[in-house]
Amino acid sequence: MKREAFKMFLKPGCEEEYARRHAELWPEMEKLLRDSGVFDYSIYWDKDTNILFAFQKTEGEENSQDLGDNPIVKKWWDYNADIMEVNPDNSPVSIPLKEVFHMD
């Protein structure tokens, strides 16, 4: 099991829409994540900076950031591109974070 964290950037004024879309996560997206070994996945919002902090645990070699070739993921990116800072392919701008401390 690995722990992974990364940050993304929410556009100003989009926090309620972001939360709504994720509360209604598509079943096929959730299945893809689980089937890829992603679990215990949380995203937090910092209202002062509009930074989204994501944390997930993974089994195996992949994490959610490795699924960009999947059509479900591409559709999810397109669906959320209007409320997040994105790359030219509509993938969220995502910056991996290095773990510097952990306590069980």
C-alpha positions in Angstrom: 0.0 0.0 0.0 1.2 3.5 -0.9 0.0 6.9 0.2 0.0 9.6 -2.4 -0.9 13.3 -2.3 -1.1 16.0 -4.9 -2.6 19.5 -5.3 -4.9 20.9 -7.9 -6.4 24.4 -8.4 -10.1 25.3 -8.3 -11.3 28.4 -10.2 -12.7 31.1 -7.9 -16.4 30.7 -7.0 -16.6 27.1 -8.1 -16.3 25.3 -4.8 -20.0 24.4 -4.5 -20.2 23.1 -8.0 -17.0 21.1 -7.5 -18.4 19.6 -4.3 -21.7 18.8 -6.1 -20.0 17.1 -9.0 -17.9 14.9 -6.7 -20.9 14.1 -4.5 -22.4 12.7 -7.7 -19.3 10.8 -8.8 -20.1 8.7 -11.8 -20.3 5.0 -10.8 -18.1 4.0 -13.8 -15.4 6.5 -12.5 -15.6 5.1 -9.0 -15.3 1.5 -10.4 -12.3 2.5 -12.5 -10.5 4.0 -9.5 -11.3 1.0 -7.3 -10.3 -1.5 -10.0 -7.1 0.4 -10.4 -6.2 0.0 -6.7 -7.2 3.5 -5.5 -9.0 3.6 -2.2 -9.3 5.9 0.8 -9.4 8.9 -1.5 -10.1 12.4 -0.1 -9.9 15.9 -1.6 -9.8 19.0 0.6 -10.4 22.6 -0.4 -8.3 25.5 1.0 -10.7 28.5 0.7 -7.9 31.0 1.1 -5.9 29.8 -2.0 -8.5 27.7 -3.9 -6.0 24.9 -3.8 -7.4 21.4 -3.7 -5.4 18.9 -1.7 -5.9 15.3 -2.6 -4.8 12.2 -0.7 -5.2 8.6 -1.7 -4.0 5.2 -0.8 -3.2 2.8 -3.6 -2.5 -0.9 -4.1 -0.3 -1.8 -6.9 1.7 0.5 -9.2 -1.0 2.9 -10.5 -2.7 5.8 -8.8 -5.5 8.1 -10.1 -2.9 10.3 -11.9 -1.8 7.3 -14.1 -5.3 6.8 -15.7 -5.2 9.6 -18.2 -5.5 7.4 -21.3 -8.8 5.9 -20.1 -11.9 7.3 -21.9 -13.9 7.6 -18.7 -11.1 9.7 -17.2 -10.9 11.9 -20.3 -14.7 12.4 -20.1 -14.4 13.3 -16.4 -11.7 15.8 -17.2 -13.8 17.5 -19.9 -16.8 17.6 -17.5 -14.7 19.4 -14.9 -12.5 21.6 -17.1 -14.8 24.7 -16.6 -14.2 24.8 -12.8 -10.6 23.8 -12.5 -7.2 25.0 -13.8 -6.4 22.5 -16.6 -3.7 21.6 -19.1 -4.4 21.7 -22.9 -5.8 18.2 -22.8 -8.3 19.2 -20.0 -6.4 17.2 -17.4 -6.3 19.1 -14.1 -3.1 20.9 -13.4 -1.8 18.5 -10.7 1.4 18.7 -8.7 2.6 15.7 -6.7 3.5 16.4 -3.1 6.3 14.7 -1.3 5.5 13.1 2.0 7.7 14.5 4.7 6.0 13.0 7.8 3.6 10.2 8.6 2.3 8.7 11.8 0.0 5.7 12.1 
